[in-house]
Amino acid sequence: MTDQLENEIIHRELDPGGNNPAIQIVETIMRLEEVDSTELPTIYDCVDGMLDELFSNPPSPSAQMELQFSYHSYRITIEQNGNARFVKIK
């Protein structure tokens, strides 16, 4: 991984109605890190279904709900509309 990704905010769009959001995050990390999923820890230990709740039973749009967590050297912020930010951390 290059140093240029450190502290850079990487924006992605998740599909709130699409494939499992946790899988979408793992796929994004796989592309960013150029690794296979077998090289990553299980994401369910980090978010335990909270992403599914954010998209399947979302609060009112005026709530502007977001979920923030760390996973595989990234600080990840997911908004209820699918906007996602990935920040590489040490």
Sequence and secondary structure as in RCSB ss.txt:
>XXXX:A:sequence
MTDQLENEIIHRELDPGGNNPAIQIVETIMRLEEVDSTELPTIYDCVDGMLDELFSNPPSPSAQMELQFSYHSYR
ITIEQNGNARFVKIK
>XXXX:A:secstr
  GGGBT EEEEE  TTSS HHHHHHHHHHHHHT  GGGS  THHHHTTHHHHHHHS   GGG  EEEEEETTEE
EEEETTSEEEEEE  
